Amino acid sequence: MEQCYPSEQLLSFCQALLYAVGVPEGEAKIVASVLVDTSLDGIDTHGISRLPIYLSRLQNGRINAKPFIQIKKDGAIASINGDNGLGQLVAVRAMELGIELASVHGISFVAVNNSNHFGAASTYCKMAAKAKMVGQAYTNSPSGIAPWGGKRPYFGTNPISYGFPHSDNSVIIDMSSSTVARGNIILAAKEGRSIPEGWAIDKNGNPTTDAKAALDGAVLPVGGPKGYALALAVEVMSGILSGSAYGSHVGWIYDDGTESANVGHSFMVLDIKRLMPIEEYEQRMNHMIQEIKEIPLANGAKSIRIPGERRQSIACERTTKGIPITRSLLTELNQIAKEIGVNPLECCEMKAIRRDIMEKIKKFLSILYVQVIIAIVLGVLIGHFFPAMGVAVKPLGDMFIKLIKMVIVPIVFVTVVLGIYGTGDIKRVGKLGAKTLVYFEIISTIALFIGLVVVNVLKPGVGMNIDPTTLKGAADVAKQAASTTTTGSTGVMGFISDLIPANIVDSFAKGNILQVLVFAILFAFGMASLGKEGEKVARGIQYLSDVLFKIVGFIMKVAPIGAFGAIGFTTGQYGIASLWSLGKLMGSFYLTCFLFITFIIGTVCLICRVSLWNVIKYFKEELLVTLGTASTEAVMPRLLSKLERLGCSKSVTGMVIPTGYSFNLDGAAIYFTMAAIFIAQATNTQLTLAHQLGLLAVLMVTSKGGAGVVGSAFVVLGATLASMHTVPVEGMALILGIDRFMNEARAITNMIGNTVATIAVATWQGEFDLQKYRNEITQMGLKNTEDKAVA
């Protein structure tokens, strides 16, 4: 049974235990850090599990809690007397000295005597690798390995470690000269487990799987006589040369003796810069590792690992999930803590749980769509309970929309230019434009027709019996808005004429997207005709595009504030109660939008072999921002980038989305027919089928006349009714109060319609990467439920 704890919590606990038995605070932190770091790497036998014996020996004085470490230096060589201090502390000081000497002399050798067990040798080689140097570490240990051919142990397990810096993860080699580190056998004996055959022999020289018998006997050297030779070499390097105890004379802290262990270590450090530039070294290391990784796998092998990779993987996992502590070790540590006056680890458990919960809450609240939901709810509450305050926060929404509008036009320009230039085929662009317009006209016509059918079936305006003459004053507002906003030419030819900018600077300044789109197409064609010179211009525009999307990222961080301001104003200005009188129209409109998205847009997704639900979830942040601001302009830049990631080509995305914002207003199309017929029903204006079809035909043209005008649906409808003289334009006053609430559904339907339109046109054009879509959906954690294409 294991319990996982965050490394920070274990570090504090271990440091507190060491400090309580007399280790100075700074030195206690060093030792605790080594122990926790070792356990974090997955080397549990040499990490926190060793703390109980250290604490016991510190308490009885067998290990010096406050050593006076003595250093003697002679050029690149140094010797250290650890004064019987904790091995981790002495070893850290030694490696720090080795790195310092190597930086001066290019190479260093530090020998240590009068020390204790220092844990995992790899810890100190990692220090050298972090300093962009090669590190080597050796240590002797209590006798546990029998010389080859003997049955009595003489050498310790005597580990050898190397650390080589690498750009990704340092290459760390840490190996015992025995078949297994003695710590594994000690841990198995403590937990009552058996050990694998081939690890050790008993005191009579016979192979054993009994951990306790193995501790009385000897560990076998790795590789037979070769492992014995390595153990001897380490004994010379760390025992003979350092002046410490060696062989069977090294003390063992697990026995009941009183003498110090007098363990010896040695460290070597090499400054790579003395041989070659670090960059060259990194390049050569990367090339070697790449060649190793590319070697075909042997039968049954899953991968080729570089030394240190497994530890790095375990460290990443334990950083997230925590370091596992066995129940027996936890009990032992808590008992010691109780005896020396330190809070047990269990007392910190609730704190760790709270910290974990707070981290999860913090991560959850950092998600944009969560922030937008919270902002919308707060905006509704403020607007409902404090209407004046709700109206007062309107500038927050306005400022957010202005920030987005600030970058929309240049983003449309660079996206379209780069998209068309990347195709390199003018005919292909022409076909793409034609397919886009055909798709838009079909879908928007269906939207108009569906709105017409639903409003005639549900009849939301019947029974209101409104006299149009009583609405004259209020209707003047709508007429005034129409007269001041729609200043362009009328009719089909007028609309086409207005596509051509008279002054491109004026088009950019006024945000006329269609005119900018026309200029961008011509600009891209001009770039393509320049050949290689055009590539230079394209690179500059690409850099500009990167900067603009960075700006969008900054702006989107304040999207919740914008949503709060917009929703707060709407609720405060019109009130929730005011919706009930016209709730039937709103309900009918929302229902129609839902049916249109589900059945019409859903069918398009089915044909394209994508899941409508997955697409909606993928763009949930953009949908919530659209809901809060009632504007699709607020999310255009993010739509452009995310659709490319979803598998649509840049050329299709750059063409369809900007064009769709003017030609494919599905939500607005539904609104036009439903609102017009609702006014006729409410004012008892009789419309024959011919009148309704005529209205439908006119709206197919005039719905495009609001291109580039923010919130133009209400204005376009007023202008259309005023020009046809079949439905009283005074009736616009009936929906003036709820238009802002209906705008959310219009905007969301428009956004979903244009998003799916991009996928549909890309599929039709053969420029939709279905596999890329599936990968992106999978990475987002969404269920991959592609439907089969309808033949």
Disulfide bonds with the S-S distance in Angstrom:
none
